[in-house]
């Protein structure tokens, strides 16, 4: 009897949620806005990339991008000019053209105004992620941003709305989706070794 009562209670809650979900989503999405789900932007043969933030994670991003065929690192930016200099050496050591250097507190704003880009890769401290992502999309660029892309629900919705308004992809990067342990765990889940997963 108890399990039946629990089932009915849970079913009632889920039904209420299902009915109210469209209202919750629409409250945060402008009427008639474009939905980015499933959207594929036009193909770009040569992707012009700028990397903003060259402290901890930025140099690794520059290194990885330098190996990708069809990717051109056209600009590098950090508050500290010496970091830009070091990251530039990563690019030129591969025989590639030196990217344009930007530095200072507002160097990233100048970069977005002056450069013709396809992708802005953001590796700055957290507080900058939302404003930089939004500004980069408004400047006509796709965005790849280190985690977290936002610190509040409101900022999350601002990123979504800007992506929909500009039709620019904005990807929050996660670095550990396809490593050995993640793939092993996924395989174990698919084999049913953990039982029913409720939350992860």
N, C-alpha and C positions, 0 to 999 in steps of 0.2 A: 504493500500500500504506500509506504514512504517513498519508494523509488518512483512509483507512478505519479505521486504528488510532486516530487522534485522535477520529474520530466515535464509535467504540465506547467510548473512555475517557470522553468527554463525556456520552454517553448513560447510562453507568453512574453517573456523578456525579449527573446530573439525576434518575435513578430513585431513588437513595438519598435525595436531597433531598425528592423528592415523597413518599416513604414516611415520612420523619421529620418533615415539616412539621406535620401535625396534632398530633404529640406536642409540638413546640416551641411551637405556639400554645396548646395546652391547658395547658402548664406555667405559662403566664402568665395564664390566664383561669380564674377560679373555676368549679368544676363547676356546671352548670345556670344560669350567668349569662346575662343578656339580651344579645343582640348588637345593637348600634346600627346596623349596616349596613342601609341601606334604611329605617330607622325615620323616620317623619314625626310630629313632636309635634303635638298638637291646635293648630288655628289660633288665633291671638291677634289680635283686632280692633285693640286699642290696645296697643302694646308699650311697657312702662315700662322705661326704660333708665337705668343708672347708669354713669358713666365714672370709672374709677379710674386716676390718673396723668395729670397735666396739664402735663407738661414739654414734651418735643420733639414727640411724635406726638399726644398727647391733645387739644390745642386743635383740630387738624384734624379729628379724629374728631367732636368736639362740633359743629363747623361743618357737617360732612356730615350728621350725624344730624338737625340742626335743619331740614333741608330735606325730610326724609322724612315723607310723610303717614302718619298712624297710629302715629308714633313720638313718645313723650313722654319728654323727658330729665327725670327726677325727682330725680336726685342726682348731685353731682360731688364728687370726693375727690382730694386730693393732700396730701403731707406739709407743703407750704408753703401757708399760707392765701392769699397774694397770687395764686398761680396759680389757685386756686379762684375767687377774685374776678374775675380776668380772663376765665376760661372762662364764668362766670355772665353776664358782659356780652355774650358772643357769643350766648347764648340769649335774653336779654332784648332785645337789639337787633333781634331778629326779631319782637318783639311776643309772645313766648312767656312762660309763667309761669317765674319764677326757680326753679331746682332747689334742693333742700336742700343745704347746704354741709357737708362733712366735711373735717377736716384733722388733722395730727399723725401720728405714727408708726403708731398703731393706728386711725386714722380709718376705714379700710376695713372693719375688723372691726365697728365700731359701725354703719356703713352697712348691712352685711349683716344685722345683728341687727334694725335698726329699720325698714328700708324694705321695702315690698311691691313686688318687682321681677319682671320677666320675663327681662331680659338684663343681664348685667354685661359691660362692654367694658373690657378691661384693657390699659393703655398704660404700665405701670410698667417699671423696670429688670428685666432678665432673672431675677435671683434670686427675684423675687416671683411670677413667672408661675405656677409649679406650685402653691404653697400657696394663692394667691388663686383660681386656677381651681377647685381642689378644694373650697375653702371655699364659693365661690359656688354650685357645683352642689349641695353638701350643704345649702345654705340654700334650695334650690328654684329656682335660676335657670339659664337657659341662659348659655353663656359664649362671648364672642368675645375672643381674646387675640392680641396682637401676637407676632411670632416672636422667639425660639423659645419654644414652650410649656413645654419642659422642657430640662434640661441633662444628664440621664442617662437611660439606657434604663429604669432602675427607676422614675424619675419619670414617664416616658412611660406605662408600664403602670399607674401609680397614677391618672393622668388617665383612661385608658381604663376601668379598673375602676370609677372613681367615676361616669363617664358612664353606664356600663351599669347600675350599681346604682341611680342616681337617675333614669334615663331622661331626662337633660338633655343637649342637644347641647352640644358643646364644640368650637369651630372655631378652629384656629390660622390667623390671618389672613395672607394673602400679598397684597402690594400690587401686584404686577406680573404678573398672569395674563393680562389682557385688553388691555394697552396695544398700540399699533401694532406695536412690534418683536416682541412675543410672538406676536401673531396672524399677522404676516408670516412668522415662523420656523415656526410650526405649518403654515401653508399650504405653505411650501417643503418641509417634511418630508412632507406628504401628497402633494406632487407628485414625491417621490422624488429631490430634488436633492442630498441628502446621502448617498445610498446607505443601507446598513443601519445603523441606530442601535443601539448596544450598551448605552450608558449615558448618562444625562443628569442 
